[in-house]
């Protein structure tokens, strides 16, 4: 169970890192367009 939980945490952190890297690299935003519009307002 603990190994599985650690694996899920690792995958989650990796996905967050990849999404953040893509957003920084290309300015492309998959899931936070609504937040982006709110920030611009």
Order of alpha helices (4+ residues) and beta strands (2+ residues): alpha-alpha
